Amino acid sequence: MRKLITMALGACMASTGLYAQRQWTLQECIDYALENNIQLKQSRLTNAQNELDVKQSKAALFPSLSFSTNQNGSWRPFSESTINLTNGTMTTTRNTTSYNGSYGLNSSVTIWNGGRNTKNIKKSEYSQAMSELDTERTANSIQEQITQLYVQILYQTEAVKVNEEILKASQQQRDRAKTMVEVGSLAKVDLVQLEAQVSQDEYNIVNSKSQLENNKLQLKQLLELMDSQEFNVAVDNVSETAVLAPIPDKASVYAAALANRPEIKSSKLNMEASDLAIEIAKAGYLPTVNLNASVGTSNSSGIHTAFFKQVKTNLSNSLGVSVQVPIFDQKQNMTNVRKARLTQYNSELQLQDAQKTLYCTIENYWLNAYTAQQQYIYAKTNVQSMQQSYDLVSEQFRLGLKNIIELTSGKTNLLQAEQQLLQSKYTTLYNLAMLRFYQGEAIKL
């Protein structure tokens, strides 16, 4: 038993260690979120409810059947004697209690109501389809958020490495400056400035790490990971080919998005549903024909007849047709039709707005991708130039040919150039991924 417990504890510790060491890829994050995100689960529950609404609307085509019974008892504490004559014989009774009961089966079916039942089925099917599209739209939104956070984590991870390299260079310059101060070839005020620069670089590292952890926390929350385990993403080297990949044509992306994006499909279905709502409202002007049938019987006390014989004797059946013709309904039908037409016009505006929003989104992604890609090309050249300049200034500073201001300025320029390179690199990757996603492809960097 102890051996079994030890093995179980070891397995738990091993799985915990594996989780802590796990590095999440972008696809793993997306798959996990699509399976576990609470917002998506709630949306799927709404879909299930809409499926039940469709079944209920179809059931309205079938007849209804109900059973009813009514049992009444009475008590007369001060009743007078009564005389019953049975077969010519006089008997005297003095009943103070009595009861009676009735039993019935009732059925009703709508023969015709202007097609409202069949149209309501179609309307509920539209609602179910739009609900499924809303779930798909939520899933797309979550994927976009995950991708944005994932790319931001990649950017912050590299930014931390850059700042650490900058800190190492600053520490080396500070240590060299201490030696120069000791031999009298450098003023102490310059050393103080270098020490201040080291402190600033250490602060930059802390700030970068804080932003990195904050992005990781947001991604964990989006994945519904509420444990205290360390969360890491897989950091792969991004090739320059991926950054400089051809940018998809804006018009082709928009055309594909119009055909595939759930928000556009949902808006079009909403327009069809609003057209159907007008037909349903107009059906209120038409007569309604119902077929009704019932079977009933009853029994009572005090008549000296057996229960089953009473039930048989009192059995009655009925079959009838009812017709309701609206004549004056206080403008309810007219109001319903007008409201349905206004809803139809609003659905057209919603479709136009969805198309406009989609185009603006794609246009922004395209412009950001193009701008960032061009910036990356120039930023790469700029980093190389700034690195050469900084190396040269550092060497001249070591020889006493440059002052601390020139050294700090060169370092600042190099840091800015590297940050611009990183920012343009990951901005390009993210926007290219989004353009391909809107074109119908899976998200990948």
C-alpha positions as CSV (number, residue, x, y, z in Angstrom):
1,M,0.0,0.0,0.0
2,R,2.8,2.4,0.9
3,K,4.5,1.6,-2.4
4,L,1.3,2.4,-4.3
5,I,0.9,5.7,-2.5
6,T,4.5,6.6,-3.2
7,M,4.1,5.8,-6.8
8,A,1.0,7.9,-7.0
9,L,2.7,10.9,-5.3
10,G,5.6,10.5,-7.6
11,A,3.3,10.5,-10.7
12,C,1.6,13.7,-9.4
13,M,4.9,15.4,-8.8
14,A,6.1,14.4,-12.2
15,S,3.0,15.7,-13.9
16,T,3.3,18.9,-12.0
17,G,6.9,19.3,-13.0
18,L,6.0,18.5,-16.7
19,Y,3.3,21.2,-16.6
20,A,5.7,23.7,-15.1
21,Q,8.2,22.9,-17.8
22,R,5.6,22.9,-20.6
23,Q,6.0,25.5,-23.3
24,W,2.7,26.4,-24.9
25,T,2.6,26.8,-28.7
26,L,0.2,29.2,-30.3
27,Q,-1.9,26.3,-31.7
28,E,-2.0,24.7,-28.2
29,C,-3.2,27.9,-26.7
30,I,-6.0,28.3,-29.3
31,D,-7.1,24.6,-29.0
32,Y,-7.2,24.8,-25.2
33,A,-9.2,28.0,-25.2
34,L,-11.7,26.8,-27.7
35,E,-12.3,23.8,-25.4
36,N,-12.3,25.5,-22.0
37,N,-13.2,29.2,-22.3
38,I,-16.2,30.0,-20.2
39,Q,-17.6,32.5,-22.6
40,L,-17.6,29.9,-25.4
41,K,-19.2,27.3,-23.1
42,Q,-22.0,29.7,-22.3
43,S,-22.5,30.4,-26.0
44,R,-22.8,26.7,-26.7
45,L,-25.5,26.4,-23.9
46,T,-27.4,29.1,-25.7
47,N,-27.2,27.0,-28.9
48,A,-28.6,24.0,-27.0
49,Q,-31.5,26.2,-25.8
50,N,-32.2,27.4,-29.4
51,E,-32.3,23.7,-30.6
52,L,-35.0,23.1,-28.0
53,D,-36.9,26.1,-29.3
54,V,-36.9,24.6,-32.8
55,K,-38.3,21.3,-31.5
56,Q,-41.0,23.1,-29.6
57,S,-42.0,25.2,-32.6
58,K,-42.3,22.0,-34.7
59,A,-44.4,20.4,-32.0
60,A,-47.0,23.2,-32.3
61,L,-48.1,21.5,-35.6
62,F,-49.4,18.5,-33.7
63,P,-52.7,18.2,-31.7
64,S,-52.7,18.9,-28.0
65,L,-54.3,16.4,-25.6
66,S,-55.1,16.9,-21.9
67,F,-57.0,15.1,-19.2
68,S,-59.1,16.9,-16.6
69,T,-61.1,15.9,-13.6
70,N,-63.1,17.8,-11.1
71,Q,-64.1,16.3,-7.7
72,N,-66.5,18.2,-5.4
73,G,-67.8,17.3,-2.0
74,S,-70.5,19.0,0.0
75,W,-71.7,18.8,3.6
76,R,-75.1,19.9,4.9
77,P,-75.2,19.7,8.7
78,F,-78.8,20.9,8.9
79,S,-80.4,19.1,6.0
80,E,-84.0,18.1,6.0
81,S,-85.3,14.5,5.4
82,T,-85.8,13.6,1.8
83,I,-88.1,10.9,0.3
84,N,-87.0,8.8,-2.7
85,L,-89.4,6.6,-4.6
86,T,-87.8,3.5,-6.0
87,N,-90.0,0.8,-7.7
88,G,-93.0,2.3,-6.0
89,T,-91.6,1.9,-2.5
90,M,-91.2,5.0,-0.3
91,T,-87.9,5.3,1.5
92,T,-86.7,8.1,3.8
93,T,-83.1,9.4,3.7
94,R,-81.3,12.0,5.6
95,N,-77.9,12.6,3.8
96,T,-75.8,15.3,5.2
97,T,-72.8,14.7,2.8
98,S,-72.6,14.3,-1.0
99,Y,-70.1,14.4,-3.8
100,N,-69.9,14.5,-7.6
101,G,-67.1,14.1,-10.1
102,S,-66.4,14.8,-13.7
103,Y,-63.7,13.4,-16.1
104,G,-62.7,14.5,-19.5
105,L,-60.2,14.2,-22.4
106,N,-59.8,17.4,-24.5
107,S,-57.9,17.8,-27.7
108,S,-57.3,20.7,-30.1
109,V,-55.4,21.2,-33.3
110,T,-54.9,24.3,-35.4
111,I,-56.0,23.6,-38.9
112,W,-55.0,26.9,-40.4
113,N,-53.7,30.2,-39.0
114,G,-52.3,31.9,-42.0
115,G,-49.1,29.8,-41.9
116,R,-47.9,31.3,-38.6
117,N,-46.9,27.9,-37.2
118,T,-44.7,26.9,-40.2
119,K,-43.2,30.4,-40.3
120,N,-42.5,30.2,-36.6
121,I,-40.5,27.0,-37.2
122,K,-38.5,28.7,-39.9
123,K,-38.0,31.7,-37.6
124,S,-36.7,29.5,-34.8
125,E,-34.3,27.8,-37.2
126,Y,-33.0,31.2,-38.2
127,S,-32.4,32.0,-34.5
128,Q,-30.6,28.7,-34.0
129,A,-28.3,29.3,-37.0
130,M,-27.5,32.8,-35.9
131,S,-26.7,31.5,-32.4
132,E,-24.2,29.1,-33.9
133,L,-22.7,31.9,-35.9
134,D,-22.4,34.0,-32.8
135,T,-20.5,31.1,-31.1
136,E,-18.2,31.0,-34.1
137,R,-17.7,34.8,-33.9
138,T,-16.8,34.5,-30.2
139,A,-14.3,31.7,-31.1
140,N,-12.8,34.0,-33.7
141,S,-12.5,36.8,-31.3
142,I,-10.8,34.6,-28.7
143,Q,-8.3,33.4,-31.3
144,E,-7.5,37.0,-32.2
145,Q,-7.0,38.0,-28.6
146,I,-4.8,34.9,-28.0
147,T,-2.7,35.7,-31.0
148,Q,-2.2,39.3,-30.0
149,L,-1.1,38.3,-26.5
150,Y,1.1,35.5,-27.7
151,V,2.9,37.9,-30.2
152,Q,3.2,40.4,-27.4
153,I,4.8,37.8,-25.2
154,L,7.3,36.9,-27.9
155,Y,8.1,40.6,-28.3
156,Q,8.6,41.2,-24.6
157,T,10.7,38.1,-24.3
158,E,13.1,39.4,-26.9
159,A,12.9,42.9,-25.4
160,V,14.1,41.4,-22.0
161,K,17.1,39.8,-23.8
162,V,18.0,43.0,-25.5
163,N,17.8,45.0,-22.2
164,E,20.0,42.3,-20.5
165,E,22.6,42.7,-23.2
166,I,22.5,46.4,-22.8
167,L,22.9,46.0,-19.1
168,K,26.0,43.8,-19.6
169,A,27.5,46.4,-21.8
170,S,26.8,49.2,-19.3
171,Q,28.3,47.2,-16.5
172,Q,31.4,46.6,-18.5
173,Q,31.7,50.3,-19.3
174,R,31.2,51.1,-15.6
175,D,33.9,48.6,-14.5
176,R,36.3,50.0,-17.1
177,A,35.5,53.5,-16.0
178,K,36.4,52.6,-12.4
179,T,39.8,51.6,-13.5
180,M,40.2,54.8,-15.5
181,V,39.2,56.9,-12.5
182,E,41.7,55.0,-10.4
183,V,44.6,55.8,-12.8
184,G,43.3,59.4,-13.2
185,S,42.3,59.2,-16.9
186,L,38.6,59.8,-16.2
187,A,36.7,62.2,-14.0
188,K,34.7,60.7,-11.2
189,V,31.5,62.5,-12.4
190,D,31.6,60.5,-15.6
191,L,31.7,57.3,-13.4
192,V,28.7,58.5,-11.5
193,Q,26.8,59.0,-14.8
194,L,27.7,55.4,-15.9
195,E,26.5,54.0,-12.6
196,A,23.3,55.9,-13.1
197,Q,23.0,54.4,-16.5
198,V,23.5,50.9,-15.1
199,S,20.6,51.6,-12.6
200,Q,18.4,52.8,-15.5
201,D,19.2,49.7,-17.5
202,E,18.3,47.5,-14.5
203,Y,15.0,49.4,-14.2
204,N,14.3,48.8,-17.9
205,I,14.8,45.0,-17.4
206,V,12.4,45.0,-14.4
207,N,9.9,46.9,-16.4
208,S,10.2,44.6,-19.4
209,K,9.8,41.5,-17.2
210,S,6.8,43.1,-15.5
211,Q,5.1,43.7,-18.9
212,L,6.0,40.1,-19.9
213,E,4.5,38.6,-16.8
214,N,1.4,40.8,-17.2
215,N,0.9,39.5,-20.8
216,K,1.3,35.9,-19.6
217,L,-1.3,36.5,-16.9
218,Q,-3.8,37.8,-19.4
219,L,-3.2,34.8,-21.7
220,K,-3.6,32.4,-18.7
221,Q,-6.9,34.1,-17.8
222,L,-8.1,33.8,-21.4
223,L,-7.2,30.1,-21.3
224,E,-9.1,29.7,-18.0
225,L,-5.9,28.5,-16.2
226,M,-6.4,29.5,-12.6
227,D,-3.5,27.7,-11.0
228,S,-0.3,29.0,-9.7
229,Q,2.0,27.1,-12.0
230,E,4.5,29.0,-14.1
231,F,3.3,29.7,-17.6
232,N,5.6,29.8,-20.6
233,V,5.2,30.0,-24.3
234,A,7.4,28.3,-26.9
235,V,9.8,31.0,-28.2
236,D,11.0,30.0,-31.7
237,N,13.3,32.0,-33.8
238,V,11.2,33.9,-36.4
239,S,12.8,33.8,-39.8
240,E,13.2,36.9,-41.8
241,T,11.3,35.1,-44.6
242,A,8.2,35.1,-42.4
243,V,8.5,38.8,-41.7
244,L,9.0,39.7,-45.3
245,A,6.4,37.3,-46.7
246,P,4.1,38.8,-49.4
247,I,1.1,40.7,-47.9
248,P,-2.2,39.3,-49.1
249,D,-4.2,41.6,-51.4
250,K,-6.7,43.7,-49.5
251,A,-9.5,43.2,-52.0
252,S,-9.1,39.4,-52.1
253,V,-9.1,39.2,-48.2
254,Y,-12.2,41.3,-48.0
255,A,-14.0,39.2,-50.7
256,A,-13.1,36.0,-48.8
257,A,-14.2,37.5,-45.5
258,L,-17.5,38.5,-46.9
259,A,-18.2,35.0,-47.9
260,N,-16.8,33.2,-44.8
261,R,-16.9,35.5,-41.7
262,P,-19.7,34.6,-39.2
263,E,-20.6,38.2,-38.5
264,I,-21.6,38.7,-42.1
265,K,-23.5,35.4,-42.4
266,S,-25.3,36.3,-39.2
267,S,-26.3,39.7,-40.4
268,K,-27.7,38.2,-43.7
269,L,-29.6,35.6,-41.8
270,N,-31.0,38.4,-39.6
271,M,-32.3,40.1,-42.7
272,E,-34.0,36.9,-43.9
273,A,-35.5,36.5,-40.4
274,S,-36.8,40.1,-40.4
275,D,-38.5,39.4,-43.8
276,L,-40.2,36.4,-42.3
277,A,-41.3,38.4,-39.2
278,I,-43.2,40.7,-41.6
279,E,-45.1,37.7,-43.0
280,I,-45.8,36.4,-39.5
281,A,-47.2,39.8,-38.5
282,K,-49.4,40.0,-41.6
283,A,-50.8,36.6,-40.8
284,G,-52.5,38.3,-37.8
285,Y,-55.1,39.7,-40.2
286,L,-56.2,36.2,-41.4
287,P,-58.7,33.9,-39.7
288,T,-57.7,31.1,-37.4
289,V,-59.4,27.7,-37.7
290,N,-59.1,25.2,-34.9
291,L,-60.5,21.6,-34.6
292,N,-61.7,20.7,-31.1
293,A,-62.7,17.3,-29.7
294,S,-63.6,16.1,-26.2
295,V,-64.8,13.0,-24.3
296,G,-66.3,13.5,-20.9
297,T,-68.4,11.8,-18.2
298,S,-69.4,12.3,-14.6
299,N,-70.7,10.6,-11.4
300,S,-72.5,11.8,-8.2
301,S,-73.7,10.3,-4.9
302,G,-77.2,9.9,-3.7
303,I,-78.9,8.4,-6.8
304,H,-78.5,4.7,-5.9
305,T,-76.5,3.9,-9.1
306,A,-73.1,2.2,-9.2
307,F,-70.1,4.3,-10.1
308,F,-69.2,2.5,-13.4
309,K,-72.8,2.5,-14.5
310,Q,-72.9,6.3,-13.9
311,V,-69.7,6.8,-15.9
312,K,-71.1,4.8,-18.8
313,T,-74.5,6.4,-18.7
314,N,-73.1,10.0,-18.5
315,L,-70.5,9.5,-21.2
316,S,-70.6,12.2,-23.8
317,N,-68.5,13.1,-26.9
318,S,-68.1,16.3,-28.8
319,L,-66.4,17.4,-32.0
320,G,-66.3,20.9,-33.3
321,V,-64.6,23.5,-35.4
322,S,-63.9,27.1,-34.2
323,V,-63.2,30.0,-36.5
324,Q,-61.8,33.3,-35.3
325,V,-61.9,36.2,-37.7
326,P,-60.2,39.4,-36.5
327,I,-62.4,42.4,-37.2
328,F,-61.2,45.1,-34.8
329,D,-58.1,44.4,-32.7
330,Q,-57.2,48.0,-31.5
331,K,-54.5,48.3,-34.2
332,Q,-52.4,45.5,-32.8
333,N,-51.9,43.7,-36.1
334,M,-51.2,47.0,-37.9
335,T,-48.7,48.0,-35.2
336,N,-47.0,44.6,-35.4
337,V,-46.6,44.8,-39.2
338,R,-45.1,48.3,-39.0
339,K,-42.7,47.3,-36.2
340,A,-41.6,44.3,-38.3
341,R,-40.9,46.6,-41.3
342,L,-38.8,48.9,-39.1
343,T,-36.9,45.9,-37.8
344,Q,-36.3,44.8,-41.4
345,Y,-34.8,48.2,-42.2
346,N,-32.7,48.1,-39.1
347,S,-31.4,44.7,-40.1
348,E,-30.3,46.1,-43.5
349,L,-28.4,48.9,-41.7
350,Q,-26.8,46.3,-39.4
351,L,-25.6,44.3,-42.4
352,Q,-24.1,47.5,-44.0
353,D,-22.4,48.4,-40.7
354,A,-21.0,44.9,-40.3
355,Q,-19.6,45.1,-43.9
356,K,-18.1,48.5,-43.2
357,T,-16.6,47.4,-39.9
358,L,-15.1,44.3,-41.6
359,Y,-13.6,46.4,-44.4
360,C,-12.1,48.9,-41.9
361,T,-10.6,46.0,-39.9
362,I,-9.0,44.4,-42.9
363,E,-7.8,47.7,-44.2
364,N,-6.2,48.5,-40.8
365,Y,-4.5,45.1,-40.7
366,W,-3.2,45.6,-44.3
367,L,-1.9,49.1,-43.6
368,N,-0.2,48.0,-40.4
369,A,1.4,45.0,-42.1
370,Y,2.7,47.1,-45.0
371,T,3.9,49.9,-42.7
372,A,5.6,47.6,-40.2
373,Q,7.2,45.5,-43.0
374,Q,8.8,48.6,-44.5
375,Q,9.9,49.8,-41.0
376,Y,11.5,46.4,-40.4
377,I,13.6,46.7,-43.5
378,Y,14.9,50.1,-42.5
379,A,15.1,49.3,-38.8
380,K,17.4,46.3,-39.6
381,T,19.8,48.5,-41.5
382,N,19.6,51.1,-38.8
383,V,20.5,48.6,-36.0
384,Q,23.6,47.6,-37.9
385,S,24.6,51.2,-38.3
386,M,23.9,52.1,-34.7
387,Q,25.8,49.0,-33.5
388,Q,28.9,49.9,-35.5
389,S,28.6,53.5,-34.3
390,Y,28.2,52.4,-30.7
391,D,31.1,50.0,-30.9
392,L,33.3,52.7,-32.3
393,V,32.3,55.3,-29.7
394,S,32.9,52.7,-26.9
395,E,36.4,52.1,-28.1
396,Q,37.1,55.8,-28.5
397,F,35.7,56.4,-25.0
398,R,38.1,53.7,-23.7
399,L,40.9,55.6,-25.3
400,G,39.7,58.9,-23.9
401,L,38.7,60.3,-27.3
402,K,35.0,60.5,-26.5
403,N,33.1,61.8,-23.4
404,I,30.4,60.2,-21.4
405,I,27.6,62.2,-23.2
406,E,28.6,60.9,-26.6
407,L,28.8,57.3,-25.2
408,T,25.4,57.5,-23.6
409,S,23.9,59.1,-26.7
410,G,25.3,56.2,-28.9
411,K,23.9,53.6,-26.5
412,T,20.5,55.3,-26.4
413,N,20.3,55.4,-30.2
414,L,21.3,51.7,-30.4
415,L,18.6,50.7,-27.8
416,Q,15.9,52.7,-29.7
417,A,16.9,51.1,-33.0
418,E,16.7,47.6,-31.5
419,Q,13.3,48.3,-30.0
420,Q,12.0,49.6,-33.3
421,L,13.3,46.5,-35.0
422,L,11.6,44.2,-32.6
423,Q,8.4,46.2,-32.7
424,S,8.2,46.3,-36.5
425,K,9.1,42.6,-36.6
426,Y,6.2,41.3,-34.4
427,T,3.7,43.9,-35.6
428,T,4.3,42.6,-39.1
429,L,3.9,39.0,-38.0
430,Y,0.7,39.7,-36.1
431,N,-1.0,41.7,-38.9
432,L,0.0,39.1,-41.6
433,A,-1.4,36.4,-39.5
434,M,-4.7,38.3,-39.1
435,L,-5.0,39.0,-42.8
436,R,-4.5,35.3,-43.6
437,F,-7.1,34.4,-40.8
438,Y,-9.7,36.8,-42.3
439,Q,-8.9,35.1,-45.7
440,G,-10.0,31.8,-44.2
441,E,-6.7,30.3,-43.2
442,A,-5.8,29.0,-39.7
443,I,-3.8,31.3,-37.5
444,K,-0.1,30.7,-37.6
445,L,3.0,32.9,-37.3
